[in-house]
Each structure stands twice: as C-alpha cells, then as structure tokens.
Amino acid sequence: MLWSLIKIILFVCVVAAAALGAGALLETDGGLRIEFAGTEFSLGPLQAVVALILLVLAVWIFLKLVGLLVAIWKFLNGAETALSRHFERNREAKGYDALAEGMMALASGEGRTAMAKAAKAERYLNKPGLTNLLTAQAAELAGDHKKAEETYRKLVADDATRFVGVRGIMKQKLANGDTGTALKLAKKAFELKPKHEDTQDVLLKLQAQSADWTGARETLNAKLRHGNLPRDVHKRRDAVLALSEARKVFDADQTIEAREAAIEANRLSPDLIPAAVMAAHGYVEQDQKRYATRVIKKAWDVSPHPDLAAAYAAIEPDEEAKARLKRFIWLTKGQAKHAESRMLMAELHMANEDFPGARRALGDLFETDPTARSATLMAAIERGEGAGDTVVKGWLTRALSLPRGPQWICDNCQHIHAEWAPMCDNCDSFDTLSWKSPPQSEVAMPSGLQMLPLIVGSGRENSTDVVIIEDAEIVEDEVKPADK
C-alpha cells in the first residue's frame, strides 16, 4: 500500500515537472534555426527539444539496423551469432525430440521406426555417441545385424563409447555362434570395465566352454573382489573350476599335478562329489589310505553317492567280503537311513550271501522310494532266499517301469547327464548339475546288465548276480514285443 502511494506521488511529480518545463520553453525567447540546401527552418524551443528527441531515436534505429545487417553477414559466413544460436536451439530441440521418440519406439519393439528416428536425431544433433547407440540397438531389434555391427564399430573408435561398442560386437558374435571371437572381445571388454557384472559372467562362461580353467578362476576371483559374488558361492565355484583343471591335467597324464589339483578342489569344497573321488584316488596312489578314507567319509556324510562308494571300495580292492562289509558299516553310519546307504548295505550283505540281512538293510525302501535299483535288489534277495522264477521276474518287470532314481540333473534346464560335468551339455550353464531325482518318471533300465551295482564284490562274480542278470534279460525280451 505504501509503495503504491509512493509511485503515484512520483508519477505526479514527473508530470508536473514536464509541464513546468514545457511552459518554461514556451515562454523562452529565441529558438533554433536550421538552414539546409537553401532552405531555412526555424524551430521554437519546444520544437527544438522534440526534434532532438526524434534525432536520437533515428540514430538508435539506424544503429540497430546496422547491427542486424552485420549479424546477418556473420551468420551467412558461419560465425556464431544470436541468430545462429536461435537456429541451433531449434535444431537441438528437434533432435532431442527425435531421440526421445526413437527410444520410445525401441522400447515398444519398433526397430525400423527407432532407426528412422535415430537418423533424424543425428541430422539435428550431430552427436554420434548418443545416436549411434540407438541406431545399433534398433538395428539389432529390426534384424539388421550388418548395420548393427557397423554402428558398434563406430562406437569402438571413440574412447568414451569403446566399451559399449566392444560389448555390442561381442553380443553379435555370440548370436552368430562365433565363440572364439566373442571370447577375445569379452576379454577386451573386461579390461575396459573389470567391475561390469554382465561382462564378467559372459567371460566366465566362455572361458569355461573353452576349458580355460585358469582364466576362469581369475575371472571368478575378480567377481568376488568387486562384490559381484557371495563368498560361499565363490568358494564352491572355485572348487568346481579347480576340479575341472585337475581333470584336464589328469587327461594329460600328469599324475602328480592332477593329484595336487584334485586335493585342492576337495579342500575348497569337501562336499563336491567328483572332487572327493578324484582326491581319494590321488591319496591312494600316494599310499595315503587314511587321508583317502577321511575324504570319502566327509563327502558321504554330506551326500551319499555311488561314486563315493566305488572310491571307498578301491581303497582296499583285495579285501574279503566280510571285511568290506565291516568297513562300509563305518562309512554309512552317519547316513544310515539314506536310500543310498540302505541299498549299498543290502548289496554288501548279498555279497556275503546274507540275504535276510540284505532284506533288513533294505527295509521298506521299495515302498517309500521305489526305483529300478531297489526293485532289482528285491529280485536278487528273493532269488537268494529261494523264491520261484515268477516272483523274481515280477520284481524285474517292475524294475523296467520304475525311474532310475537320483541322477546328475541340470538345475537350469533339467537335462539329465550320464556323469558330472562343470557345464550343462544342453544349456551351457556353469555349476548347475545336482545329484537328484528327475522331476518326471522315466523308463529305468535300457538293459538288464545295468540293473545291478558295480561294487558288491571284490573282483569275483557272485553266482546270484549272474542268475538275476540272466532273468532280467529274459524279462526284457518278454516285455519289448508287448511295448511295440
């Protein structure tokens, strides 16, 4: 309110002063006389003041026109001016609008539209670091792999976008199945950004596929160092890689190195069954049976497995059946109720021709967890106790239709493997094989010769086993025509 009053008072004062000044000029004698081209102009005091104001205004307009003409001349010659900045702002606005529309088209799955918008954005912005990336991704989406690779190569030429370009070409090579070139590019991308988790995963997978176990362990350590892998998972996978490295050395007949690598793998992950088996064999070769026994026992208490039993039997290959039974009782007591332990003890009792003991060891396993192996063991027990052919063949017929039980199965794709491997043969996943029962039942035994375990004896055939195998083959011959 006070400020408004002050402004009104000032305005009245200015008007009053102007009126007083105009009155004073009107009462003043004299004036201004101008002679131009033989013509004389006489101006009174007030007219002279008005003429002066108009002259000043004309000079100002003239200077502005001169400035405009100079700006146009500079603009035409390429110099930066207010006019050029105005057009530049308009171009940038149109370019960023086109870039935004291209990103929306890319997100919507419209590859061709995204490529067109990227080209438009490039014309307006002249920023290849932004538009080339959009062009490459849009070309991939549209299926134009040649255009995508060409654009990624442009990104490689710039230090700021080199990693993106290398990674983009790497993905192109992977899609084309060129894993050799992809591995080299993955190593380059890893050098540029060692903390990038996806690059670490791709490099680790490619190194494992190419059996570069040493390089894979280095990459795995980098994942741990940069916080992209929990320590317990790192320990397990490092053991898998160490085991794979040991198997590679073993294949090269370098036994000392193989033993050391296997023992290292078992130390890293004692519950890794293949590592425990290989380490045990290494200790046996060094005549360190006590260490081999400890390794097998520790792994068995975590996860009983037939390969562990076979390795445990190999510690004393020439022992008598009764001695073997006594030694295995110590092995299985920690997991006495486990299915593998019960079937193993049943086999060992049969090797001692103690068929009632084999039945007691097996217990109700067939009712609680029926498998081809448990059915075959029941057939062997029945045969050993003097049952007729009808009973034995009945058990073997059941065995042919039951699942095999636990196998090496990929947790990622559920593919079944005959033996453990560091990578799945079907989906190339790393460290995904687990010893477990398949999700769906399957026909158990392709041949009768596979129905009995391989470790029940000490190198001699058991007469009961021979009879059961012959009966199994007869049952198969009777069942197959009906299946057809």
C-alpha positions as CSV (number, residue, x, y, z in Angstrom):
1,M,0.0,0.0,0.0
2,L,2.8,2.5,1.0
3,W,4.8,1.6,-2.1
4,S,1.8,2.2,-4.4
5,L,1.3,5.6,-2.8
6,I,4.9,6.5,-3.3
7,K,4.7,5.5,-7.0
8,I,1.6,7.7,-7.5
9,I,3.3,10.7,-5.9
10,L,6.5,10.2,-8.1
11,F,4.3,10.0,-11.2
12,V,2.5,13.3,-10.3
13,C,5.9,14.9,-9.6
14,V,7.3,13.8,-13.0
15,V,4.2,15.1,-14.9
16,A,4.3,18.4,-13.0
17,A,8.0,18.8,-13.8
18,A,7.4,18.0,-17.5
19,A,4.5,20.6,-17.6
20,L,6.6,23.2,-15.9
21,G,9.5,22.5,-18.3
22,A,7.2,22.8,-21.4
23,G,5.7,26.0,-20.0
24,A,9.2,27.4,-19.5
25,L,10.2,26.5,-23.0
26,L,7.1,28.2,-24.4
27,E,7.8,31.4,-22.6
28,T,11.5,31.4,-23.6
29,D,12.5,33.7,-26.4
30,G,14.6,32.6,-29.3
31,G,14.8,29.1,-30.8
32,L,16.7,27.0,-33.3
33,R,17.3,27.9,-36.9
34,I,18.5,25.3,-39.4
35,E,19.5,26.0,-43.0
36,F,19.7,23.0,-45.4
37,A,20.0,23.1,-49.2
38,G,19.0,26.8,-49.4
39,T,16.0,26.3,-47.2
40,E,15.8,27.7,-43.7
41,F,13.9,26.0,-40.8
42,S,13.1,28.0,-37.7
43,L,12.2,25.9,-34.6
44,G,10.9,27.2,-31.3
45,P,12.4,26.0,-28.0
46,L,9.8,23.2,-27.6
47,Q,10.0,22.2,-31.2
48,A,13.8,22.0,-30.9
49,V,13.5,19.7,-28.0
50,V,11.1,17.4,-29.9
51,A,13.4,17.5,-32.9
52,L,16.3,16.4,-30.8
53,I,14.4,13.5,-29.3
54,L,13.4,12.4,-32.8
55,L,17.0,12.6,-34.0
56,V,18.2,10.5,-31.1
57,L,15.5,7.9,-31.9
58,A,16.5,7.8,-35.6
59,V,20.2,7.3,-34.7
60,W,19.3,4.5,-32.4
61,I,17.2,2.8,-35.1
62,F,20.0,3.2,-37.6
63,L,22.5,1.6,-35.3
64,K,20.1,-1.3,-34.7
65,L,19.7,-1.8,-38.4
66,V,23.4,-1.7,-38.9
67,G,23.9,-4.3,-36.2
68,L,21.2,-6.6,-37.8
69,L,22.9,-6.4,-41.2
70,V,26.3,-7.2,-39.6
71,A,24.7,-10.2,-37.7
72,I,23.2,-11.5,-41.0
73,W,26.5,-11.1,-42.7
74,K,28.3,-13.1,-39.9
75,F,25.5,-15.7,-40.0
76,L,25.9,-16.2,-43.7
77,N,29.7,-16.6,-43.2
78,G,29.2,-19.2,-40.5
79,A,30.2,-17.1,-37.4
80,E,28.3,-17.7,-34.2
81,T,25.6,-15.0,-33.7
82,A,22.4,-14.6,-31.8
83,L,20.6,-15.7,-34.9
84,S,22.7,-18.8,-35.3
85,R,22.2,-19.7,-31.6
86,H,18.5,-19.3,-32.1
87,F,18.5,-21.8,-35.0
88,E,20.9,-24.1,-33.0
89,R,18.4,-24.2,-30.1
90,N,15.7,-25.1,-32.5
91,R,17.8,-27.9,-34.1
92,E,18.7,-29.3,-30.7
93,A,15.1,-29.3,-29.6
94,K,14.0,-31.2,-32.7
95,G,17.0,-33.6,-32.3
96,Y,16.2,-34.4,-28.7
97,D,12.6,-34.9,-29.6
98,A,13.5,-37.3,-32.3
99,L,15.9,-39.1,-29.9
100,A,13.2,-39.4,-27.3
101,E,10.8,-40.8,-29.9
102,G,13.4,-43.2,-31.1
103,M,13.9,-44.5,-27.5
104,M,10.2,-44.9,-27.1
105,A,10.0,-46.8,-30.4
106,L,12.9,-49.1,-29.3
107,A,11.2,-49.8,-26.0
108,S,8.0,-50.6,-27.9
109,G,9.8,-53.1,-30.2
110,E,9.5,-50.9,-33.3
111,G,13.0,-51.4,-34.7
112,R,12.6,-49.7,-38.1
113,T,10.9,-46.7,-36.6
114,A,13.6,-46.4,-34.0
115,M,16.3,-46.4,-36.7
116,A,14.5,-43.7,-38.7
117,K,14.2,-41.5,-35.5
118,A,17.9,-42.1,-34.7
119,A,18.9,-40.9,-38.2
120,K,16.7,-37.8,-37.8
121,A,18.3,-37.1,-34.4
122,E,21.8,-37.5,-35.9
123,R,21.0,-34.9,-38.6
124,Y,19.9,-32.4,-36.0
125,L,22.3,-33.1,-33.1
126,N,25.5,-34.4,-34.7
127,K,26.2,-36.4,-31.5
128,P,27.2,-39.9,-32.7
129,G,27.8,-41.1,-29.1
130,L,24.1,-40.9,-28.5
131,T,22.6,-41.6,-31.8
132,N,24.9,-44.5,-32.8
133,L,24.0,-46.5,-29.7
134,L,20.3,-46.0,-30.5
135,T,20.9,-46.9,-34.2
136,A,22.8,-50.1,-33.2
137,Q,20.2,-51.3,-30.8
138,A,17.4,-50.5,-33.2
139,A,19.2,-52.4,-36.0
140,E,19.6,-55.4,-33.7
141,L,15.8,-55.3,-33.0
142,A,15.0,-55.0,-36.6
143,G,17.2,-57.9,-37.5
144,D,19.7,-55.8,-39.5
145,H,22.8,-57.3,-37.9
146,K,25.2,-55.9,-40.5
147,K,24.1,-52.4,-39.8
148,A,24.3,-53.0,-36.0
149,E,27.9,-54.3,-36.3
150,E,28.9,-51.4,-38.5
151,T,27.5,-48.9,-35.9
152,Y,29.1,-50.7,-33.0
153,R,32.5,-50.4,-34.8
154,K,31.9,-46.6,-35.0
155,L,31.4,-46.7,-31.2
156,V,34.7,-48.6,-30.7
157,A,36.6,-45.7,-32.4
158,D,35.6,-43.3,-29.6
159,D,37.2,-43.7,-26.2
160,A,34.0,-42.6,-24.4
161,T,32.0,-45.3,-26.1
162,R,34.6,-48.0,-26.7
163,F,33.3,-50.4,-24.1
164,V,29.7,-50.2,-25.4
165,G,31.0,-50.9,-28.9
166,V,33.1,-53.9,-27.9
167,R,30.3,-55.4,-25.9
168,G,27.9,-54.9,-28.7
169,I,30.1,-56.6,-31.2
170,M,30.7,-59.4,-28.6
171,K,26.9,-60.0,-28.4
172,Q,26.7,-60.1,-32.2
173,K,29.4,-62.7,-32.4
174,L,27.7,-64.8,-29.7
175,A,24.5,-64.6,-31.6
176,N,26.3,-65.9,-34.7
177,G,28.0,-68.7,-32.8
178,D,31.5,-67.3,-33.2
179,T,32.5,-68.0,-29.6
180,G,36.3,-67.7,-30.3
181,T,36.0,-64.1,-31.4
182,A,33.4,-63.5,-28.7
183,L,35.9,-64.7,-26.1
184,K,38.6,-62.3,-27.3
185,L,36.1,-59.4,-27.2
186,A,34.9,-60.4,-23.7
187,K,38.5,-60.2,-22.5
188,K,38.8,-56.8,-24.1
189,A,35.6,-55.6,-22.5
190,F,36.7,-57.0,-19.2
191,E,40.0,-55.0,-19.4
192,L,38.0,-51.8,-20.1
193,K,35.5,-52.3,-17.3
194,P,36.6,-55.1,-14.9
195,K,33.7,-54.3,-12.5
196,H,30.9,-54.8,-15.1
197,E,29.0,-57.9,-13.8
198,D,27.4,-59.0,-17.1
199,T,30.8,-58.9,-18.8
200,Q,32.3,-61.0,-16.0
201,D,29.5,-63.6,-16.4
202,V,29.9,-63.8,-20.2
203,L,33.7,-64.1,-19.9
204,L,33.5,-66.7,-17.2
205,K,31.0,-68.8,-19.3
206,L,33.1,-68.5,-22.5
207,Q,36.3,-69.4,-20.6
208,A,34.6,-72.5,-19.1
209,Q,33.3,-73.5,-22.5
210,S,36.8,-73.3,-24.0
211,A,38.2,-75.2,-20.9
212,D,40.4,-72.2,-19.9
213,W,40.0,-73.1,-16.3
214,T,42.9,-70.9,-15.1
215,G,41.5,-67.9,-16.8
216,A,38.0,-68.7,-15.4
217,R,39.4,-68.8,-11.9
218,E,40.9,-65.4,-12.4
219,T,37.6,-64.0,-13.6
220,L,35.8,-65.7,-10.7
221,N,38.2,-64.0,-8.2
222,A,37.5,-60.7,-9.9
223,K,33.8,-61.2,-9.3
224,L,34.5,-61.8,-5.7
225,R,36.9,-58.9,-5.4
226,H,34.4,-56.4,-6.9
227,G,31.5,-57.7,-4.8
228,N,29.5,-59.4,-7.5
229,L,29.6,-62.9,-6.0
230,P,28.9,-64.1,-2.4
231,R,31.9,-65.7,-0.8
232,D,30.3,-69.1,-0.2
233,V,29.2,-69.3,-3.9
234,H,32.7,-68.2,-4.9
235,K,34.3,-71.0,-2.8
236,R,32.0,-73.6,-4.4
237,R,32.6,-72.5,-8.0
238,D,36.3,-72.1,-7.5
239,A,36.3,-75.7,-6.3
240,V,34.4,-76.7,-9.5
241,L,37.0,-74.9,-11.6
242,A,39.9,-76.4,-9.7
243,L,38.4,-79.8,-10.2
244,S,37.9,-79.2,-13.9
245,E,41.6,-78.0,-14.0
246,A,42.6,-81.2,-12.3
247,R,40.7,-83.4,-14.7
248,K,42.4,-81.6,-17.6
249,V,45.8,-82.3,-16.1
250,F,44.8,-85.9,-15.4
251,D,43.8,-86.3,-19.1
252,A,47.3,-85.1,-20.0
253,D,48.8,-87.9,-17.9
254,Q,50.5,-85.5,-15.5
255,T,49.6,-87.5,-12.4
256,I,51.4,-85.5,-9.7
257,E,49.8,-82.3,-10.8
258,A,46.5,-84.0,-11.1
259,R,46.6,-85.3,-7.6
260,E,47.5,-81.9,-6.2
261,A,44.8,-80.1,-8.2
262,A,42.2,-82.7,-7.1
263,I,43.2,-82.4,-3.4
264,E,43.0,-78.6,-3.8
265,A,39.5,-78.8,-5.3
266,N,38.4,-81.1,-2.4
267,R,39.8,-78.7,0.1
268,L,37.9,-75.8,-1.4
269,S,34.6,-77.8,-1.4
270,P,34.6,-81.1,0.6
271,D,31.0,-81.9,-0.4
272,L,31.8,-81.8,-4.2
273,I,31.5,-85.5,-5.0
274,P,33.7,-85.7,-8.1
275,A,36.5,-83.7,-6.3
276,A,36.3,-86.1,-3.3
277,V,36.5,-89.1,-5.6
278,M,39.5,-87.7,-7.5
279,A,41.2,-86.6,-4.3
280,A,40.7,-90.1,-2.8
281,H,42.2,-91.7,-5.8
282,G,45.2,-89.3,-5.6
283,Y,45.7,-90.2,-1.9
284,V,45.5,-93.9,-2.8
285,E,48.2,-93.5,-5.4
286,Q,50.4,-91.9,-2.8
287,D,49.6,-94.8,-0.4
288,Q,47.9,-92.4,2.0
289,K,44.8,-94.5,2.6
290,R,43.9,-92.8,5.8
291,Y,43.5,-89.5,4.1
292,A,41.5,-91.1,1.3
293,T,39.2,-92.6,3.9
294,R,38.7,-89.3,5.6
295,V,37.9,-87.5,2.3
296,I,35.3,-90.1,1.3
297,K,33.7,-90.2,4.8
298,K,33.4,-86.4,4.9
299,A,31.7,-86.3,1.5
300,W,29.4,-89.2,2.3
301,D,28.1,-87.6,5.4
302,V,27.0,-84.7,3.3
303,S,25.7,-86.5,0.2
304,P,25.9,-90.3,-0.2
305,H,26.7,-91.3,-3.8
306,P,27.6,-94.5,-5.7
307,D,30.9,-92.9,-6.9
308,L,31.9,-92.3,-3.4
309,A,31.2,-96.0,-2.5
310,A,33.2,-97.1,-5.5
311,A,36.1,-94.9,-4.5
312,Y,35.9,-96.2,-0.9
313,A,35.9,-99.8,-2.2
314,A,39.0,-99.0,-4.3
315,I,41.0,-98.1,-1.1
316,E,41.1,-101.8,-0.3
317,P,40.5,-103.6,-3.6
318,D,41.5,-107.1,-2.5
319,E,39.7,-107.4,0.8
320,E,37.3,-110.2,1.7
321,A,33.5,-109.6,1.6
322,K,33.1,-109.7,5.4
323,A,35.9,-107.2,5.9
324,R,34.4,-104.9,3.3
325,L,31.0,-105.1,4.9
326,K,32.6,-104.2,8.3
327,R,34.5,-101.2,6.7
328,F,31.4,-99.9,4.9
329,I,29.3,-100.0,8.1
330,W,31.6,-97.3,9.5
331,L,31.2,-95.3,6.3
332,T,27.4,-95.4,6.2
333,K,26.6,-95.0,9.9
334,G,26.4,-91.2,9.6
335,Q,23.7,-91.5,6.9
336,A,22.3,-95.0,7.8
337,K,18.7,-94.1,6.8
338,H,19.7,-92.6,3.5
339,A,18.4,-94.6,0.5
340,E,21.9,-94.9,-1.0
341,S,23.3,-96.3,2.3
342,R,20.5,-98.8,2.6
343,M,20.9,-100.1,-0.9
344,L,24.7,-100.2,-0.5
345,M,24.5,-102.3,2.7
346,A,21.9,-104.6,1.0
347,E,24.4,-105.2,-1.8
348,L,27.2,-105.9,0.6
349,H,25.1,-108.4,2.6
350,M,24.2,-110.1,-0.6
351,A,27.9,-110.3,-1.4
352,N,28.3,-112.2,1.9
353,E,25.3,-114.4,0.8
354,D,23.4,-113.0,3.9
355,F,20.0,-112.4,2.1
356,P,17.9,-112.0,5.3
357,G,20.5,-109.3,6.3
358,A,20.1,-107.7,2.9
359,R,16.3,-107.6,3.3
360,R,16.7,-106.0,6.8
361,A,19.1,-103.4,5.4
362,L,16.8,-102.5,2.6
363,G,13.8,-102.4,4.8
364,D,10.7,-100.6,3.4
365,L,12.7,-98.6,0.9
366,F,10.8,-100.0,-2.1
367,E,7.5,-98.9,-0.6
368,T,8.8,-95.4,0.4
369,D,11.0,-94.7,-2.6
370,P,10.6,-97.2,-5.4
371,T,13.3,-97.2,-8.0
372,A,14.6,-99.7,-10.6
373,R,17.6,-100.3,-8.4
374,S,15.6,-101.1,-5.3
375,A,13.3,-103.4,-7.3
376,T,16.3,-105.2,-8.8
377,L,17.8,-105.7,-5.3
378,M,14.5,-107.2,-4.1
379,A,14.6,-109.6,-7.1
380,A,18.1,-110.6,-6.0
381,I,17.1,-111.1,-2.4
382,E,14.1,-113.2,-3.5
383,R,16.3,-115.3,-5.7
384,G,18.9,-115.7,-2.9
385,E,16.2,-116.8,-0.5
386,G,15.0,-119.5,-2.9
387,A,11.9,-117.8,-4.4
388,G,10.5,-119.1,-7.6
389,D,11.0,-117.6,-11.1
390,T,7.6,-116.0,-11.1
391,V,8.4,-113.9,-8.0
392,V,11.8,-112.9,-9.4
393,K,10.5,-112.0,-12.8
394,G,7.7,-110.0,-11.2
395,W,10.3,-107.8,-9.4
396,L,12.3,-107.4,-12.6
397,T,9.2,-106.4,-14.5
398,R,8.5,-103.7,-12.0
399,A,12.1,-102.5,-12.3
400,L,11.7,-102.0,-16.0
401,S,8.9,-99.5,-15.5
402,L,10.3,-97.6,-12.5
403,P,12.5,-94.4,-12.5
404,R,16.3,-94.8,-12.1
405,G,16.4,-92.6,-9.0
406,P,18.9,-89.8,-8.5
407,Q,21.0,-88.7,-11.4
408,W,23.1,-85.7,-12.4
409,I,20.5,-83.2,-13.5
410,C,20.9,-79.6,-14.5
411,D,19.0,-77.2,-12.2
412,N,18.5,-74.8,-15.0
413,C,17.1,-76.9,-17.9
414,Q,16.5,-80.3,-16.1
415,H,18.7,-82.1,-18.6
416,I,20.0,-85.5,-17.4
417,H,23.7,-86.2,-17.7
418,A,25.4,-89.6,-17.5
419,E,28.2,-88.2,-15.4
420,W,29.1,-84.9,-13.7
421,A,30.5,-82.1,-15.7
422,P,31.3,-78.4,-14.8
423,M,28.9,-77.2,-17.5
424,C,25.5,-78.5,-18.7
425,D,25.7,-80.0,-22.2
426,N,22.3,-78.7,-23.1
427,C,22.1,-75.1,-21.9
428,D,25.8,-74.4,-21.2
429,S,25.1,-73.3,-17.7
430,F,28.0,-73.4,-15.3
431,D,27.9,-75.3,-12.0
432,T,24.2,-76.3,-12.2
433,L,24.4,-80.1,-12.0
434,S,22.9,-81.7,-8.9
435,W,22.6,-85.3,-7.8
436,K,18.8,-85.6,-7.5
437,S,15.8,-87.5,-8.9
438,P,14.4,-86.2,-12.2
439,P,11.1,-84.3,-12.0
440,Q,9.3,-86.9,-14.1
441,S,9.5,-90.6,-14.1
442,E,11.2,-92.4,-16.9
443,V,11.9,-95.9,-18.1
444,A,14.6,-97.0,-15.8
445,M,16.9,-99.5,-17.4
446,P,17.9,-99.8,-21.0
447,S,19.4,-103.2,-20.4
448,G,19.5,-105.8,-17.8
449,L,23.2,-105.6,-17.4
450,Q,22.8,-102.2,-15.9
451,M,20.5,-103.4,-13.1
452,L,23.0,-104.4,-10.6
453,P,25.6,-102.1,-8.9
454,L,29.2,-102.4,-9.8
455,I,30.8,-102.6,-6.3
456,V,29.3,-105.5,-4.5
457,G,32.2,-107.9,-5.0
458,S,35.9,-107.9,-4.7
459,G,36.6,-108.7,-8.4
460,R,34.8,-112.0,-8.5
461,E,31.3,-112.6,-9.8
462,N,28.6,-113.6,-7.4
463,S,26.5,-116.6,-8.6
464,T,23.3,-114.9,-7.5
465,D,24.1,-111.8,-9.5
466,V,24.6,-113.9,-12.7
467,V,21.2,-115.5,-12.3
468,I,19.5,-112.2,-11.8
469,I,21.1,-110.6,-14.8
470,E,20.0,-113.6,-17.0
471,D,16.5,-113.3,-15.6
472,A,16.5,-109.6,-16.3
473,E,17.4,-110.1,-19.9
474,I,14.6,-112.7,-20.3
475,V,12.1,-110.3,-18.8
476,E,13.2,-107.6,-21.2
477,D,12.7,-109.9,-24.2
478,E,9.2,-110.7,-23.0
479,V,8.3,-107.1,-22.4
480,K,9.6,-105.4,-25.5
481,P,7.3,-107.1,-28.1
482,A,4.3,-106.0,-26.0
483,D,5.6,-102.4,-26.0
484,K,5.8,-102.5,-29.7
